[in-house]
Amino acid sequence: MNHPTHNPTTVTGRSGPGAANTAQARLAAAFALPLGPVREQRITEAVLELVAAEIGDRHPAITTVLFDWEPYGGLGVAGFRDRHGNPVADHQLDLDITRYATDIRAITDTALTRPRPHEPGLFRLDLTTTTSHDCTTDTPMTTTPSVGDRVRITGPLPGDPDPFELGATGTVTHLSAPRPGQIHVDWDNGRSLILLDSDPFEILPAESIDKP
């Protein structure tokens, strides 16, 4: 949902079939959000997921990515490390990850941390961490709602400046075909916020529609 402020996240879904495609879809949905801090946060989170997915598929021995500011602006790769802290050289992967890293827009409240002593760069991404700020938030839905479906919020919404109460319900009005991942909902509480398919929610069974 179009929601700024949430707990720091860590990278999930490092590798496996479709991990990069899922991250690309989230990145596209994030770029489609209105300008503002929520958009910047979501873009950064999607980029970090994409970085983890690419490395997991192409060079799984890498467990740490080090980033530094590039002369032209934006972040670039300052180095790769394996689980023993040894440097890993992969020139093509370096170029590709740097291309993704230029879209990192936010530093705080992300999986990025400060490097350890003797590590180059300004930030590090630990690819061995697999938990997140909320286990349901980063788990894609297994079912996509249809127009007319009733939905209910089941967990904290990432980046919501005015926290959306748990259990809030609404009716799906339409899906954004040109912008995959965005679900427009007419909320019972009167709020008009777009739900993202990565947000924690459930589709209510038909027999629950008439219940408060």
Residue pairs with C-beta under 8 A, 6 or more apart in sequence:
1 157
1 160
1 164
1 193
1 194
1 195
1 196
1 199
2 33
2 34
2 38
2 193
2 194
3 38
3 157
3 158
3 159
3 160
3 161
3 164
3 193
4 36
4 37
4 38
4 41
4 159
4 161
5 109
5 159
5 160
5 161
6 41
6 109
6 133
6 156
6 157
6 158
6 159
6 160
7 109
7 133
7 134
8 108
8 109
8 110
8 111
8 133
9 45
9 109
9 110
9 111
9 132
9 133
9 138
9 158
10 111
10 126
10 129
10 130
10 131
10 132
10 133
11 48
11 49
11 51
11 52
11 111
11 125
11 126
11 127
11 129
11 130
12 49
12 52
12 130
12 131
12 132
12 138
13 19
13 22
13 23
13 49
13 52
13 53
13 138
14 52
14 53
14 55
14 56
14 127
14 130
15 52
15 53
15 55
15 56
15 57
15 60
16 56
19 49
19 52
19 53
19 56
19 57
20 50
20 53
20 54
20 57
22 49
22 53
22 140
23 46
23 49
23 50
23 52
23 53
24 50
25 180
25 181
26 42
26 45
26 46
26 49
26 181
26 198
27 43
27 46
27 47
27 50
27 103
28 179
28 180
28 181
29 42
29 46
29 179
29 180
29 181
29 182
29 196
29 197
30 39
30 42
30 43
30 45
30 46
31 39
31 43
32 176
32 179
32 182
33 39
33 42
37 106
37 159
38 159
39 105
40 105
40 106
41 105
41 106
41 109
41 110
41 158
41 159
42 158
42 159
43 103
43 104
43 105
43 106
44 103
44 104
44 105
44 106
44 107
44 110
45 110
45 111
47 100
47 101
47 103
47 104
48 104
48 110
48 111
48 112
48 125
50 100
51 65
51 97
51 100
51 101
51 125
52 125
52 127
54 93
54 96
54 97
54 100
55 62
55 65
55 80
55 93
55 97
55 127
56 127
58 90
58 93
59 80
59 88
59 90
59 93
61 82
61 83
61 88
62 80
62 81
62 82
62 88
62 90
62 93
62 127
63 81
63 82
63 83
63 126
63 127
63 128
64 80
64 81
64 82
64 85
64 119
64 124
64 125
64 126
64 127
65 77
65 79
65 80
65 97
65 124
65 125
65 127
66 77
66 78
66 79
66 80
66 81
66 115
66 119
66 120
66 121
66 123
66 124
66 125
67 75
67 76
67 77
67 78
67 101
67 104
67 112
67 121
67 122
67 123
67 124
67 125
68 75
68 76
68 78
68 120
68 121
68 122
68 123
69 75
69 76
69 122
70 76
70 98
70 102
73 102
74 101
74 102
74 103
74 104
75 98
75 101
75 102
75 104
75 123
76 98
76 101
76 102
77 94
77 97
77 98
77 101
78 120
78 121
78 122
79 87
79 119
79 120
79 121
80 87
80 88
80 89
80 90
80 93
80 94
81 87
81 88
81 119
82 88
83 128
104 112
107 123
111 125
111 126
111 129
112 123
112 124
112 125
113 123
113 124
113 125
113 126
114 122
114 123
114 124
115 121
115 122
115 123
115 124
116 124
132 138
133 156
133 158
134 155
134 156
134 158
134 200
136 154
136 155
136 200
137 155
137 156
137 157
137 158
137 198
137 199
137 200
138 198
139 198
140 197
140 198
141 197
141 198
141 201
143 203
144 175
144 197
145 151
145 172
145 175
145 183
145 203
146 172
147 172
147 173
147 174
147 175
148 171
148 172
149 171
149 172
149 203
149 204
150 169
150 170
150 171
150 172
150 203
150 204
150 208
150 209
151 169
151 170
151 171
151 172
151 183
151 185
151 195
151 201
151 202
151 203
151 204
152 167
152 168
152 169
152 201
152 202
152 204
153 164
153 165
153 166
153 167
153 168
153 169
153 199
153 200
153 201
154 166
154 200
154 201
154 202
155 166
155 200
156 163
156 166
156 200
157 163
157 164
157 199
157 200
158 199
164 191
164 193
165 189
168 187
168 188
168 189
169 187
169 188
169 204
170 185
170 186
170 187
170 188
170 189
171 185
171 186
172 183
172 184
172 185
173 184
173 185
173 186
174 184
175 182
175 183
175 184
176 182
176 183
176 184
176 194
180 197
181 196
181 197
181 198
182 194
182 195
182 196
182 197
183 194
183 195
183 196
183 197
184 194
184 195
185 193
185 194
185 195
187 193
195 201
